[in-house]
Amino acid sequence: GLLGVDHLLAVDIDENACREASANVNLNGLAHRIEIVKGTHDQIPWQRIDLIIANLRPPTLAGLLPWMADRTSENGFWVLSGFRPTEVASLLHRFESNHEIIWQEQERGWAGLVIHRRRS
């Protein structure tokens, strides 16, 4: 289950989103493996992260990219969404050279990317 993920920490600033996520976690019997926290990325204890999933608008995402790059483990992944296809190009130039797009798609006016952080 969970594609090999032992522990997942989900963070959102919206209390309602956290409440809904917690209800889904409990409904699926995963409370022992998934922790939901109301807050921001600054509250996450420092550690290397293998997978970051973010559904954020471009200004917010662009502001988090340095933090994400610092925290992502070598060979880690980002799953990114929350932006329009016309906004992808402005995000792409912000990625470091060791980040490779391995999947890109758009649907119903929204875009998504999967980024792989290659070993330096």
N, C-alpha and C positions, 0 to 999 in steps of 0.2 A: 504494500500500500504506500501511497504518497510518493511513488517513484523513487524510493530509496531515501527519502528525507526522514531523518530521525527526529528533528525538532524544527519547528517553524515558528517564527515570531512575526506577527502581523501588527503593523502600526498604522493608525489613522487618527487625524485630528478631529474627526466627526464622531461624536458620541453615539449617534444613531447607527452609523456604519459599524462601529465596534459592537454595539448591542446585537445587530443583525448577524454579524460575523460569528459572534459567540454562540448565538442560537443555532446557527448552521453547524458549527464545530460540535456542539453538544448533541445535536440531532444525528450527526454522523459518528458519534462515539469516539471523537478524536481529541477530547479535552486534555488528555495526558501527553499529546504530542504537539498541539498547536496552542500557542499563547497569543491572546489578543490584548494589545495595549493602546489606550487612548493617549496620544502624545505626538511627538515629532521624532525625526531621525536622531536628533541630538541626545535623546534619552536612551538610545541603544548602547549598551556597554561595548567598549572597543573590542572587536574581534574580527577575524577574517570571515567573510560571508561568501558562500558558494553560489548563491542564487538570489538576485534582487528582482522583484517584480514591482513595477511602478506604473500606475495609470494616472498620469499627471499632465497638465497643460505645459506647453513648451517653456514658458518663463520659470515655472517652478522646477521642472525637470532640469533645465540648464543650470539653475542654481545648485542643484544637488549632484550634478555630475562629478565635481571634484571630490566630494565626500564618497560617492559611490566608487570612484576609481581607487581611492585610498583604502577602502574597506574590502573590495572584491578580491577574493583569493586568485592566485594564478590558475588559469583554466576555469575561472568562474563565468557565470552567465548573467545577462540582464534580459528580462522580458519587459518591453516598454510599449505603452499605448497611451491614448488620451490626447492625440494630436491629429490634425488633418493631413492628408497626403501632401498638400502644398507647404506644410511646415517641416516635412522630413529633411529637406536639404539644409535648412538652417540648423537643425540638430546635428546632422552628420559631420559638419565641419568642426564640431566641438569634441568629437571622440579622439582619443589618443591613437597613435599609430599601431599600438598593440591590441586594438579592439577591432574585431572583424564582424561585419553583418553576416549572419548565417541564415537569416530568414527575414523576409519583408513582405507584408501583405496590406491590402486595403479593402474595406468593406463598408458600405453605407456611409461614405464620407469620412471614415476614420481610418487611421493607419496603425500598424503595429510592427515592431522590430524585435528580433532576438539578436543580441550582441554577445560574442564570445571574447573573453579576455585571454589572449594567447600568452604563453610564458614569454617573459622578456628575454 
